[in-house]
Structures are given as structure tokens and as C-alpha cells.
Amino acid sequence: MAETMKGLKRTHRCAEISEQNIGETVTLMGWVQKNRNKGGIIFLDLRDRSGIVQIIFETSEENSAGYIDKEGFAKAEKLRSEFVIAVTGTVEKRGGAENAGLKTGTIEVRATSLRILSEAETPPFPIEADSKTKEELRLKYRYLDLRRPDIQHNLMVRSHVVNSIRNFLSEEGFLEIETPILNRSTPEGARDYLVPSRVHPGTFYALPQSPQLFKQLLMCSGYDRYYQIAKCFRDEDLRADRQPEFTQVDMELSFVDVDDVIDVNERLLQKLFQEHLGVEVPLPMQRMTWQEAMDRFGSDKPDIRFGMELVNVSEVVKDVDFIVFKSALENGGTVRGINAKGQGEMPRKKIDALVDFAKDFGAKGLAYLAIQPDGTYKSSFTKFMTEEQTAALVAAMDGEKGDLLLFAADKNKVVWDVLGNLRLEIARNMGILEKEEYRFLWITEFPLLEWDEEENRYVAMHHPFTMPMEEDLALLDTDPGKVRAKAYDCVLNGVELGGGSVRIYQSDVQEKMFEKLGIGTEEAYEKFGFLLNAFKYGVPPHAGLAFGLDRLIMLMVQAENIREVIAFPKVKDASCLMSEAPNVVDPKQLEELEIKLDLKNKDTEV
């Protein structure tokens, strides 16, 4: 039968005691990690969020001081993994071998009393760091998974980092202001999560994808510098670094330009990495334009911890009689390659696997040229080339003995996507991605607009309120696709931490932007009227940024995905295995909302 804590008070957490406490009487409370009965003496590991400490239960015939009585020893014999207990005892120097792997490895607590506060069934998996248990099972029992020391470490780091963010931004003159969770739907961007209104039948709120419009309104209202640790929601397909609900550090500043926003965020990130990881981040961080990033790395979030950069060889192969290269160039595309140094002897089976990988990103195929140690070539296409053309291509790629050259030929967008992902896959296979290395990068001068083939119109690469670069304003009328935005993304080790932009605050520029997006005045006011009306009453130049807190912590603790840094995450289909959300609701609730379901049969749906 479980006992109570009546009259008992915890004095320390388990790993908060040290050799300085030797001789003191302490009361500890926590979970039984493991229990080893050696006959007459029991060694028990007691765990809480601070760590583990060893407890000794030993009795004597005389019930001598410093020993536990026979009743207490009998209770200790019954203890099993995950029982919750309270122990009072004396801190001693370890009598046996010390444990260098524990913070408390030089001490132990000799128990004088024991209370069993809660018994436990045998858990479905061991509560231990670096669990090998399948993630699906761990997420089903997430409340047990959260007891694991590595997950607890991640969430404690997260808490400390958030506290540091608040302190830093407060010192920089930011005000923490909450914005609404129940908003109106704005169809630009990802799909909204919708919430039906009972009071206004047939209407819906939308959960915020970001506080974008409200934080711009706060600038209109004169708050100068705003921030929020904001919950956001997007109904989109999930990845390792994406969840349907996520947390972002959101900010907006008045009377600033690009450099001001980048400066405050560089100093914030520098502080976080030094304070919590002991990692020095040199400032200023490297900057690269979007065009340079795409040309060199095939990605607008490049991992710059390694080279293997893209090389445009279109000019070198323009006269080559290889149909793949020839047709790509004739259709306005390019031929580009990467050099996987030292991989020239890669087995054909692995090369074929790379070809299949490339096809997942839109490639029709992948041309390769392997330079053997003796200088000869193994290739899928050099039979269509002269010796001089082959030599020129190898030279353009800085090819040497033992290298593997890989080429993609297509429209730029496809070639970038293929080779950008391929270089990452090869780097992973080669094991050259150093987790201990943190390489920050700002990507600037994004295209303002991109052409949507399906909708046959321009769409905003970021959002409709992003300011064009002043020198490109005239191109809005003549060549909208070439207009660059005053937008910026912060990238760390190939992961987009976050991004932002300078906002449009002049009405004529905003009207022009809506025009290029195919949004008329009436539609603009229908969607964004409250913001546009606010701009009529004096709006300061302003800019902002938001970075993903989940992604930042994931990289800081070197986790494999953001589920490891979120207390109760969703899985790939946006469901929660533990609570079984989403789920059906009582028909009475739907009736109150005046909602009638008309579900399609998924088995017959085309």
C-alpha cells in the first residue's frame, strides 16, 4: 500500500548532493532505476530529473544508528523499477568502486528510513538514455519516454535557452506581447487549421501560421520592439524538422533595416551558444546571396561544413554530342556537376543507388565519371565525347585520380534540387558531417516572387508584405521575376533556423505587390483590410524575423529530429500516438456547431 509524504520534506534532488554533503542527513525522492540485492545489503539507484545517486539499505540485529530497521529493509526488498520512493539517510564516501559516469559517482546515501509513495507496473521498455526501443512504442507511452535522462536533458536545455532569450531581448528593449490564437483564415501560404465557431454558425477561426499581421500592427501601434515565444500551426506534411504545431521566437522592430535585424539576432545566437554549449560563434556571420547559394550549393539552406560545390559546366559541354546534355541546353537548362573527392572506386551498386536517389528529386538520370587510381575513366557518357572534351570536363571539375564526378542536366530548378540533395547524401555516406561544428550563414536577396505553374501566376516567395530591394522597384513592371527581396534566412548546418524580411510600408508599393500577385483592391481589403486600414494612420518602416525554437534546440543538443526536443510531439500523419488525437467527437458537439459530416469512402475515393 502506498504511503504518504506527511511530515516528510525533500532536502535535495538526487544529483544535487556531493562530497561536500558527506556526514549530512538528507531526504531524497524519486524513481527506482534499478535494485540489486546482494544478500543482507541492497544497492539501489534512485533517479530524478537531476540524475542518479546510489542508495544503500543495510540492517543490523541491534537496529544500530545508521542502519535501516528490519521493516524498512523488507520494504526495500520489494522495490522494483519505477517505484516512487522517499529515502532519508546519511551521505557517505563510496565504500566500493567509484562510478566516473555519474555526477554522484564518489558518494552514496546510507538509508535509515524508506517510504514507498507509489508502486509501478513493469514498464513496456527500459527507462534509459539512448533507447533502442522503437519510436512508435516510446511515443505511445510518451509519459514514460519523458523520464529518460537524455530527453529530460533536452527539455531542460530548452527551458534554459528560452529563459536566456527572454533576458536578452528584454535587455535589448523588446516587449513580450501575446497575439491571438483564434484568427481569421488567410489563404496565402500553407493550409490553415480551422476552428468552427458556435456563436457564428458557418464561420471558422484559423489557428495562426505565424503572428505576422498582428506583429506588424504592433509596430503601427508604436510598440517599437516586440517579441513572443509563439505557438504556430500549419496543416502540412511532416518531416524530421517539422511538426503541425511548433514554437517560434518571433520578433518585429521599427525604424530598422536588414543589418539591424541581423545584428540583434547574431548577438542573440552568439550568447545562446556560448552560454549553453560553451561554443564561441564568431561575428559577423557569413552572408551569401540566394543566387550564389543556389549556384554553389543547389540549396537556399546550404550546409557549408564541407565543400563538394556545384560547378556549371554548360559552356564546357555545349558541343558534346550527348543527347542528355544537348537537350537540356537546348531547352534553356544547364549542366552542372559535383566532385566527390576520393570516391572514384565506388562500386557500381552504390552509384546506381545514388542515381535512384537523384530521381526522387526530379532527375531523369545521373551521368557519372569515375577517375580510377591509374588515371583511366569509368563513365556512363564519355563514349559520346572526344578525349579533348573529356579532359576539359575533368579539368573544369578539378578532377583528380580517385575522384567521382556526378552530373545533372535539366532546368536550373531541377539541377539545383538534385545536386543540392545529392551532395548532402554523399556527405552523410562518407561520414564527413561534424556534429560538433556549427556553421552559421545568412542567405540574403531572395527572389521576391516565384512563378507558380499550376496557378499560372506569380506567388510571394515569403509573403505579400515583403519589401523589394529599392534598386529593383522598377523591375516590378518590366521583369517581376528578377526582383530581389529584402529578405533574409538564418541557416545552421544546412537547416533553416528562421527568416524574415523588411516589410512594405508604402501604400503604392503594397498595391503594386498585390497587383503582381493577382490580388485586386477589393480582394486585398477582404483578406487584409484591418492591416491596410491601420497603414493609413501612420506606419513606421519596420522589419522582423522568426526562428524555429524546436529546430534550434534540436541542433544545439544534436538530436536527430525535433520530436526529441518537444514534450508531446506528433508523428508523420500529424497524430498523437499517446492521446490518439485527432479523434471523433460527440455528435452533439457537431450539432451545436451546425456541422454535418459528409465523409468520402477512402477505399473508393479517386
C-alpha positions as CSV (number, residue, x, y, z in Angstrom):
1,M,0.0,0.0,0.0
2,A,1.4,3.4,-1.0
3,E,2.5,5.7,1.9
4,T,2.1,9.5,2.1
5,M,4.7,12.3,2.5
6,K,3.1,13.5,5.7
7,G,5.8,15.0,7.9
8,L,8.5,14.5,5.2
9,K,10.2,17.1,3.1
10,R,12.7,16.6,0.3
11,T,16.0,18.3,1.1
12,H,17.8,17.8,-2.2
13,R,17.4,16.4,-5.7
14,C,19.3,13.2,-6.3
15,A,22.3,14.6,-8.1
16,E,22.5,17.8,-6.2
17,I,24.4,16.2,-3.3
18,S,28.2,15.9,-3.5
19,E,31.2,15.1,-1.3
20,Q,30.5,18.4,0.4
21,N,27.4,16.8,1.9
22,I,29.2,13.8,3.5
23,G,28.0,13.3,7.0
24,E,24.8,15.1,6.4
25,T,21.3,13.6,6.8
26,V,19.3,14.1,3.5
27,T,15.9,13.2,2.3
28,L,15.6,12.3,-1.4
29,M,12.6,11.4,-3.5
30,G,12.4,9.9,-7.0
31,W,12.1,6.8,-9.1
32,V,13.9,3.4,-8.7
33,Q,16.2,3.0,-11.7
34,K,17.5,-0.5,-10.6
35,N,17.7,-2.5,-7.4
36,R,20.5,-5.1,-6.6
37,N,20.0,-7.3,-3.6
38,K,23.4,-8.8,-2.5
39,G,22.0,-10.6,0.5
40,G,22.0,-8.5,3.6
41,I,22.7,-5.4,1.7
42,I,20.7,-3.7,-1.1
43,F,22.2,-1.3,-3.6
44,L,19.6,0.9,-5.3
45,D,19.9,3.6,-8.0
46,L,17.5,6.5,-7.3
47,R,16.7,8.8,-10.2
48,D,15.0,12.2,-10.7
49,R,15.5,14.9,-13.3
50,S,18.8,15.9,-11.8
51,G,20.4,12.5,-12.2
52,I,21.1,9.3,-10.2
53,V,22.5,8.6,-6.8
54,Q,23.3,5.2,-5.2
55,I,21.3,4.3,-2.0
56,I,22.4,1.5,0.4
57,F,20.0,-0.4,2.5
58,E,21.6,-2.4,5.3
59,T,20.1,-3.7,8.5
60,S,21.6,-5.0,11.8
61,E,20.3,-7.2,14.6
62,E,20.7,-4.4,17.1
63,N,19.0,-1.7,14.9
64,S,22.1,0.3,15.2
65,A,22.2,4.0,14.2
66,G,23.0,4.5,10.6
67,Y,21.2,1.3,9.5
68,I,17.6,0.8,8.4
69,D,15.3,-1.3,10.6
70,K,14.1,-4.7,9.5
71,E,10.7,-3.4,8.4
72,G,12.3,-0.9,6.2
73,F,14.8,-3.4,4.8
74,A,11.8,-5.8,4.0
75,K,10.2,-2.9,2.1
76,A,13.4,-2.2,0.2
77,E,13.5,-5.9,-0.9
78,K,10.1,-5.4,-2.6
79,L,11.2,-2.4,-4.7
80,R,11.1,-2.7,-8.5
81,S,11.9,-0.4,-11.4
82,E,9.9,2.8,-11.5
83,F,8.6,2.6,-7.9
84,V,8.4,6.1,-6.5
85,I,10.1,6.3,-3.1
86,A,11.3,8.7,-0.4
87,V,14.5,7.9,1.4
88,T,16.2,9.5,4.4
89,G,19.8,8.7,5.1
90,T,23.4,9.8,5.6
91,V,25.7,10.9,2.8
92,E,28.9,8.8,2.8
93,K,32.0,8.4,0.7
94,R,31.5,5.3,-1.5
95,G,32.8,2.2,0.1
96,G,33.2,0.3,-3.2
97,A,34.3,1.3,-6.7
98,E,33.5,4.8,-7.7
99,N,31.4,5.4,-10.8
100,A,33.1,8.1,-13.1
101,G,30.0,8.0,-15.3
102,L,27.8,9.5,-12.6
103,K,27.8,13.0,-11.2
104,T,27.4,11.4,-7.8
105,G,29.8,8.6,-8.5
106,T,32.0,9.2,-5.5
107,I,29.3,9.2,-2.9
108,E,26.3,7.1,-1.7
109,V,23.4,7.5,0.8
110,R,23.1,5.0,3.6
111,A,19.3,4.8,4.1
112,T,17.8,5.0,7.6
113,S,14.1,5.2,6.5
114,L,12.1,4.4,3.4
115,R,8.6,5.2,2.2
116,I,7.0,3.7,-0.9
117,L,5.0,6.6,-2.3
118,S,3.8,4.8,-5.4
119,E,4.2,1.3,-6.8
120,A,4.6,0.7,-10.6
121,E,3.9,-1.9,-13.1
122,T,6.9,-3.1,-15.2
123,P,7.4,-0.5,-18.0
124,P,7.0,-1.7,-21.6
125,F,10.6,-0.6,-22.3
126,P,13.6,0.3,-20.2
127,I,13.9,3.9,-18.9
128,E,17.4,4.6,-20.1
129,A,19.3,7.1,-22.3
130,D,19.9,6.3,-26.0
131,S,16.9,3.9,-26.0
132,K,16.9,1.3,-28.8
133,T,13.1,0.8,-28.4
134,K,11.1,1.6,-31.5
135,E,10.0,5.2,-31.5
136,E,6.3,4.3,-32.1
137,L,6.2,2.4,-28.8
138,R,8.0,5.2,-26.9
139,L,5.6,7.8,-28.3
140,K,2.6,5.7,-27.3
141,Y,4.0,5.8,-23.7
142,R,5.5,9.2,-24.0
143,Y,5.0,9.9,-20.3
144,L,7.5,7.1,-19.7
145,D,9.8,8.1,-22.5
146,L,10.0,11.6,-21.0
147,R,11.6,10.0,-17.9
148,R,14.7,9.2,-20.0
149,P,17.7,11.2,-18.9
150,D,18.5,12.3,-22.5
151,I,15.0,13.6,-23.2
152,Q,14.9,15.3,-19.8
153,H,18.2,16.9,-20.7
154,N,16.9,18.2,-24.0
155,L,13.8,19.7,-22.4
156,M,15.8,21.3,-19.6
157,V,18.2,22.9,-22.2
158,R,15.1,24.1,-24.0
159,S,13.8,25.8,-20.8
160,H,17.1,27.4,-20.0
161,V,17.5,28.7,-23.6
162,V,14.0,30.2,-23.6
163,N,14.9,32.0,-20.3
164,S,18.1,33.3,-21.9
165,I,16.2,34.5,-25.0
166,R,13.7,36.4,-22.8
167,N,16.5,38.0,-20.8
168,F,18.5,39.1,-23.8
169,L,15.6,40.5,-25.7
170,S,14.3,42.4,-22.7
171,E,17.8,44.0,-22.3
172,E,17.6,45.0,-26.0
173,G,14.4,46.9,-25.4
174,F,11.9,44.3,-26.7
175,L,8.4,43.9,-25.1
176,E,6.9,40.5,-24.8
177,I,3.3,40.8,-26.2
178,E,0.9,37.9,-26.9
179,T,-1.1,37.8,-30.1
180,P,-4.4,35.9,-30.7
181,I,-4.5,32.2,-31.3
182,L,-8.0,32.4,-32.9
183,N,-7.6,34.4,-36.1
184,R,-9.3,34.7,-39.5
185,S,-8.0,32.5,-42.3
186,T,-5.6,34.0,-44.8
187,P,-5.3,31.6,-47.8
188,E,-1.7,32.7,-48.8
189,G,0.9,30.1,-47.7
190,A,0.4,26.7,-46.1
191,R,-3.0,25.3,-45.2
192,D,-4.7,26.6,-42.0
193,Y,-6.0,24.6,-39.2
194,L,-9.7,25.7,-38.9
195,V,-11.8,26.0,-35.7
196,P,-15.6,26.2,-36.2
197,S,-17.5,29.0,-34.3
198,R,-20.6,28.0,-32.4
199,V,-21.7,31.6,-31.9
200,H,-21.3,32.5,-35.6
201,P,-22.6,29.4,-37.4
202,G,-20.9,28.6,-40.7
203,T,-17.8,30.6,-39.9
204,F,-14.4,29.5,-38.8
205,Y,-11.4,30.8,-36.9
206,A,-7.9,29.8,-38.2
207,L,-5.0,28.9,-35.9
208,P,-2.1,31.2,-36.6
209,Q,0.6,30.0,-39.0
210,S,2.6,32.9,-37.6
211,P,1.7,36.2,-35.8
212,Q,2.8,38.1,-38.9
213,L,-0.1,40.6,-39.3
214,F,-0.5,41.2,-35.6
215,K,3.1,42.0,-35.1
216,Q,3.1,44.5,-37.9
217,L,0.0,46.1,-36.3
218,L,2.0,46.4,-33.1
219,M,4.6,48.4,-35.0
220,C,1.8,50.6,-36.3
221,S,0.7,51.0,-32.6
222,G,4.1,52.3,-31.6
223,Y,5.5,49.4,-29.5
224,D,8.8,49.7,-31.4
225,R,10.3,46.3,-30.5
226,Y,8.1,43.2,-29.9
227,Y,8.8,39.6,-29.3
228,Q,6.9,36.5,-28.5
229,I,7.6,32.8,-27.8
230,A,4.8,31.9,-30.2
231,K,2.8,28.7,-30.8
232,C,2.1,28.3,-34.5
233,F,0.2,25.8,-36.6
234,R,0.4,24.6,-40.2
235,D,-1.5,21.8,-41.8
236,E,1.3,20.4,-43.9
237,D,3.2,17.2,-44.4
238,L,5.7,16.5,-41.7
239,R,9.5,15.9,-41.9
240,A,12.2,15.3,-39.2
241,D,12.4,19.0,-38.6
242,R,8.7,19.9,-39.0
243,Q,5.6,19.5,-36.8
244,P,1.9,20.6,-37.3
245,E,2.3,22.7,-34.1
246,F,5.6,24.3,-33.4
247,T,7.2,27.2,-31.4
248,Q,9.0,30.1,-32.9
249,V,10.8,33.0,-31.4
250,D,9.0,35.8,-33.2
251,M,10.1,39.5,-33.3
252,E,9.4,42.8,-35.1
253,L,11.4,46.1,-34.9
254,S,10.5,49.6,-36.0
255,F,12.8,52.1,-37.8
256,V,15.3,49.4,-38.9
257,D,16.7,47.9,-42.0
258,V,18.3,44.5,-42.9
259,D,21.5,45.0,-41.0
260,D,19.8,45.9,-37.7
261,V,17.7,42.8,-37.6
262,I,20.6,40.6,-38.5
263,D,22.8,42.2,-35.9
264,V,20.4,41.7,-32.9
265,N,19.9,38.0,-33.9
266,E,23.6,37.3,-34.4
267,R,24.3,38.6,-30.9
268,L,21.4,36.6,-29.5
269,L,22.6,33.3,-31.1
270,Q,26.2,34.0,-30.1
271,K,25.0,34.4,-26.5
272,L,22.9,31.2,-26.5
273,F,25.7,29.0,-27.9
274,Q,28.4,30.4,-25.6
275,E,26.2,30.3,-22.5
276,H,24.6,26.9,-23.0
277,L,27.2,25.0,-25.1
278,G,30.5,26.8,-24.5
279,V,30.7,27.3,-28.2
280,E,32.2,30.6,-29.5
281,V,30.3,31.9,-32.5
282,P,32.4,34.5,-34.4
283,L,30.7,37.6,-35.6
284,P,29.7,38.8,-38.1
285,M,28.3,35.6,-39.5
286,Q,29.0,34.7,-43.1
287,R,26.5,36.1,-45.7
288,M,25.6,34.8,-49.1
289,T,23.0,35.9,-51.7
290,W,20.3,33.5,-52.7
291,Q,21.7,33.3,-56.2
292,E,25.2,32.5,-55.0
293,A,23.9,29.8,-52.6
294,M,21.9,28.1,-55.4
295,D,24.8,28.2,-57.9
296,R,27.4,26.9,-55.4
297,F,25.3,24.5,-53.3
298,G,22.0,24.0,-55.1
299,S,20.1,25.0,-52.0
300,D,18.9,28.1,-50.2
301,K,19.8,26.5,-46.9
302,P,23.3,25.1,-47.7
303,D,25.4,23.1,-45.3
304,I,28.8,24.8,-45.6
305,R,30.6,22.4,-43.2
306,F,32.0,20.7,-46.4
307,G,32.8,21.6,-50.0
308,M,31.6,19.4,-52.9
309,E,30.2,22.6,-54.5
310,L,28.3,22.6,-57.8
311,V,30.2,23.5,-60.9
312,N,28.3,24.9,-64.0
313,V,29.9,23.1,-67.0
314,S,27.3,24.1,-69.6
315,E,29.9,26.0,-71.6
316,V,32.4,23.1,-71.5
317,V,29.9,20.5,-72.8
318,K,27.9,22.8,-75.2
319,D,29.4,21.0,-78.3
320,V,29.3,17.5,-76.8
321,D,27.2,15.0,-78.8
322,F,25.5,13.5,-75.7
323,I,21.7,13.8,-76.0
324,V,21.1,14.3,-72.3
325,F,23.4,17.3,-72.1
326,K,22.4,18.6,-75.5
327,S,18.6,18.6,-75.0
328,A,18.9,20.2,-71.5
329,L,20.9,23.1,-73.0
330,E,18.6,23.4,-76.0
331,N,15.6,23.7,-73.6
332,G,17.2,26.6,-71.6
333,G,18.6,24.4,-68.9
334,T,22.1,23.8,-67.6
335,V,24.6,21.0,-67.0
336,R,26.2,21.1,-63.6
337,G,28.3,18.6,-61.6
338,I,29.8,17.8,-58.2
339,N,33.1,16.2,-57.4
340,A,33.0,13.5,-54.7
341,K,36.7,13.5,-53.8
342,G,38.2,10.1,-53.2
343,Q,35.1,8.2,-54.2
344,G,36.3,7.1,-57.7
345,E,36.3,3.5,-56.8
346,M,32.7,3.5,-55.5
347,P,31.0,0.2,-56.5
348,R,28.5,0.4,-59.4
349,K,25.8,-0.8,-57.0
350,K,26.3,2.3,-54.8
351,I,26.4,4.6,-57.8
352,D,23.1,3.1,-59.0
353,A,21.7,3.9,-55.5
354,L,22.8,7.5,-56.0
355,V,21.0,7.5,-59.4
356,D,17.8,6.3,-57.8
357,F,18.2,8.9,-55.0
358,A,18.6,11.7,-57.6
359,K,15.4,10.5,-59.4
360,D,13.5,11.2,-56.1
361,F,14.3,14.9,-56.7
362,G,13.2,15.1,-60.3
363,A,16.3,13.8,-62.2
364,K,15.7,11.7,-65.3
365,G,19.1,10.2,-64.6
366,L,22.6,10.9,-63.4
367,A,25.7,11.0,-65.5
368,Y,28.9,9.9,-63.8
369,L,32.6,9.8,-64.5
370,A,34.9,7.9,-62.1
371,I,38.6,8.6,-62.3
372,Q,40.5,5.4,-61.4
373,P,43.8,5.4,-59.5
374,D,45.6,4.7,-62.7
375,G,44.0,7.7,-64.4
376,T,41.6,5.8,-66.6
377,Y,37.9,6.6,-66.6
378,K,34.8,4.6,-65.9
379,S,31.8,6.6,-67.2
380,S,28.2,6.4,-68.4
381,F,28.7,9.0,-71.2
382,T,32.3,9.7,-72.2
383,K,31.9,7.4,-75.3
384,F,30.0,10.4,-76.7
385,M,32.9,12.7,-76.2
386,T,36.4,13.2,-77.7
387,E,39.4,12.8,-75.5
388,E,39.9,16.6,-75.6
389,Q,36.3,17.2,-74.5
390,T,36.6,14.7,-71.6
391,A,39.9,16.2,-70.5
392,A,38.3,19.7,-70.5
393,L,35.4,18.5,-68.4
394,V,37.6,16.7,-65.9
395,A,39.7,19.9,-65.6
396,A,36.7,22.1,-65.1
397,M,35.6,19.8,-62.3
398,D,39.1,19.9,-60.7
399,G,39.1,16.1,-61.2
400,E,42.0,14.0,-59.9
401,K,42.8,10.3,-59.6
402,G,40.3,8.7,-57.3
403,D,37.5,11.2,-57.7
404,L,33.9,10.6,-58.7
405,L,32.3,13.2,-60.9
406,L,28.4,13.3,-61.0
407,F,26.4,15.4,-63.4
408,A,22.8,16.5,-63.7
409,A,21.3,18.2,-66.8
410,D,17.9,19.8,-66.8
411,K,16.1,23.1,-65.9
412,N,18.0,25.0,-63.2
413,K,15.4,24.3,-60.6
414,V,15.7,20.5,-61.1
415,V,19.5,20.5,-61.4
416,W,19.9,22.6,-58.2
417,D,17.4,20.3,-56.3
418,V,19.1,17.1,-57.5
419,L,22.7,18.1,-56.9
420,G,22.0,20.0,-53.7
421,N,20.4,16.9,-52.1
422,L,23.0,14.6,-53.7
423,R,26.0,16.4,-52.1
424,L,24.3,16.0,-48.7
425,E,23.6,12.3,-49.3
426,I,27.2,11.6,-50.3
427,A,28.5,13.6,-47.3
428,R,26.3,11.5,-45.0
429,N,27.5,8.3,-46.6
430,M,31.1,9.5,-46.3
431,G,30.6,10.4,-42.6
432,I,32.1,13.9,-43.0
433,L,29.3,15.9,-41.3
434,E,30.8,17.0,-38.0
435,K,28.1,17.4,-35.4
436,E,30.4,19.4,-33.1
437,E,30.9,22.0,-35.8
438,Y,28.4,24.9,-36.0
439,R,28.5,26.9,-39.3
440,F,26.0,29.8,-39.4
441,L,25.1,31.5,-42.6
442,W,22.7,34.3,-43.7
443,I,21.1,33.9,-47.1
444,T,20.0,37.3,-48.5
445,E,18.4,38.8,-51.6
446,F,15.9,36.1,-52.2
447,P,13.6,36.5,-55.3
448,L,10.6,38.5,-54.3
449,L,8.3,36.4,-56.5
450,E,8.3,32.9,-58.0
451,W,6.1,31.6,-60.8
452,D,3.5,29.0,-59.9
453,E,2.9,26.7,-62.9
454,E,-0.3,25.3,-61.5
455,E,-1.9,28.7,-60.8
456,N,-0.3,30.3,-63.8
457,R,0.7,33.4,-61.7
458,Y,3.4,34.8,-59.5
459,V,3.3,34.0,-55.8
460,A,5.3,35.6,-53.0
461,M,8.3,33.6,-52.1
462,H,7.9,34.7,-48.5
463,H,4.7,36.7,-48.0
464,P,2.9,39.6,-49.7
465,F,4.3,42.2,-47.3
466,T,8.0,41.7,-48.1
467,M,9.8,44.8,-49.3
468,P,11.5,44.7,-52.7
469,M,15.1,45.9,-52.9
470,E,14.9,49.6,-53.7
471,E,17.1,49.3,-56.8
472,D,14.8,46.6,-58.2
473,L,11.5,48.5,-57.8
474,A,11.3,49.5,-61.5
475,L,11.5,45.8,-62.4
476,L,8.1,45.1,-60.8
477,D,6.6,46.5,-64.0
478,T,9.1,45.2,-66.6
479,D,10.5,41.9,-65.2
480,P,8.9,40.8,-61.9
481,G,10.8,37.5,-61.8
482,K,14.1,39.4,-61.4
483,V,13.1,41.5,-58.4
484,R,15.1,40.7,-55.3
485,A,13.5,40.9,-51.8
486,K,14.9,42.5,-48.7
487,A,14.5,39.1,-47.1
488,Y,17.0,37.0,-45.1
489,D,17.2,33.5,-43.7
490,C,19.5,32.2,-41.0
491,V,20.9,28.8,-41.7
492,L,22.8,26.5,-39.4
493,N,24.5,23.3,-40.8
494,G,22.0,23.0,-43.6
495,V,18.9,23.7,-41.5
496,E,16.9,26.8,-41.9
497,L,16.7,28.2,-38.4
498,G,14.4,31.0,-39.4
499,G,13.9,34.0,-41.6
500,G,12.3,37.4,-42.0
501,S,12.2,40.5,-44.1
502,V,11.9,44.2,-44.2
503,R,8.2,44.9,-44.7
504,I,6.4,47.1,-47.2
505,Y,5.1,50.2,-45.5
506,Q,4.3,52.4,-48.6
507,S,0.8,52.0,-50.0
508,D,1.9,52.4,-53.6
509,V,4.5,49.6,-53.3
510,Q,2.0,47.4,-51.5
511,E,-0.6,47.9,-54.2
512,K,1.9,47.1,-56.9
513,M,2.8,43.9,-55.0
514,F,-0.8,42.8,-54.8
515,E,-1.2,43.5,-58.5
516,K,1.7,41.2,-59.3
517,L,0.2,38.5,-57.1
518,G,-3.2,38.8,-58.9
519,I,-4.9,40.3,-55.9
520,G,-7.2,43.1,-56.6
521,T,-8.0,46.0,-54.3
522,E,-11.3,44.5,-53.2
523,E,-9.8,41.1,-52.5
524,A,-6.9,42.7,-50.7
525,Y,-9.2,44.5,-48.3
526,E,-11.3,41.4,-47.8
527,K,-8.2,39.4,-46.8
528,F,-6.0,42.0,-45.1
529,G,-8.3,45.0,-44.6
530,F,-7.5,45.6,-40.9
531,L,-3.8,45.8,-41.7
532,L,-4.2,48.0,-44.7
533,N,-6.5,50.3,-42.8
534,A,-4.0,50.6,-40.0
535,F,-1.4,51.7,-42.5
536,K,-3.5,54.7,-43.3
537,Y,-2.8,56.2,-39.9
538,G,1.0,56.4,-39.9
539,V,3.1,53.3,-40.2
540,P,6.9,53.3,-39.4
541,P,9.4,51.4,-41.5
542,H,9.7,48.0,-39.8
543,A,11.2,44.6,-40.2
544,G,11.2,41.3,-38.4
545,L,12.3,37.7,-38.1
546,A,11.2,34.5,-36.6
547,F,13.3,31.4,-35.9
548,G,12.1,28.0,-35.0
549,L,12.8,27.2,-31.4
550,D,12.3,23.5,-31.9
551,R,14.9,23.4,-34.7
552,L,17.3,25.5,-32.7
553,I,17.2,23.2,-29.7
554,M,17.4,20.1,-31.9
555,L,20.7,21.4,-33.4
556,M,22.0,22.5,-30.0
557,V,21.5,19.1,-28.4
558,Q,22.4,17.3,-31.6
559,A,19.1,15.4,-31.7
560,E,18.1,13.5,-34.8
561,N,14.7,15.2,-35.1
562,I,12.6,17.8,-33.3
563,R,10.4,15.1,-31.7
564,E,13.3,14.7,-29.3
565,V,13.0,18.3,-28.0
566,I,9.2,18.6,-27.8
567,A,7.4,17.2,-24.8
568,F,4.4,15.7,-26.6
569,P,5.1,15.6,-30.4
570,K,3.0,14.3,-33.3
571,V,4.1,11.7,-35.8
572,K,4.2,11.9,-39.6
573,D,0.5,11.8,-40.1
574,A,0.1,14.7,-37.5
575,S,-1.5,12.3,-34.9
576,C,-0.5,11.8,-31.3
577,L,0.1,8.1,-30.5
578,M,-0.3,8.7,-26.8
579,S,-3.6,10.6,-26.7
580,E,-4.9,9.3,-30.0
581,A,-5.6,12.8,-31.3
582,P,-7.2,13.7,-33.6
583,N,-10.3,11.7,-32.8
584,V,-14.1,11.7,-33.4
585,V,-16.3,14.0,-31.3
586,D,-19.7,13.6,-29.8
587,P,-22.4,14.1,-32.4
588,K,-24.0,16.6,-30.0
589,Q,-20.9,18.9,-30.3
590,L,-21.2,18.8,-34.1
591,E,-24.9,19.6,-33.8
592,E,-24.2,22.6,-31.6
593,L,-21.7,23.8,-34.3
594,E,-24.3,23.2,-37.0
595,I,-21.8,20.9,-38.8
596,K,-22.8,17.8,-40.7
597,L,-20.1,15.4,-41.9
598,D,-20.1,14.1,-45.4
599,L,-17.1,11.8,-45.4
600,K,-15.8,10.2,-48.6
601,N,-15.1,6.5,-48.6
602,K,-11.4,6.4,-48.7
603,D,-11.4,2.9,-50.3
604,T,-13.3,4.2,-53.3
605,E,-12.0,7.8,-53.5
606,V,-10.0,8.5,-56.6
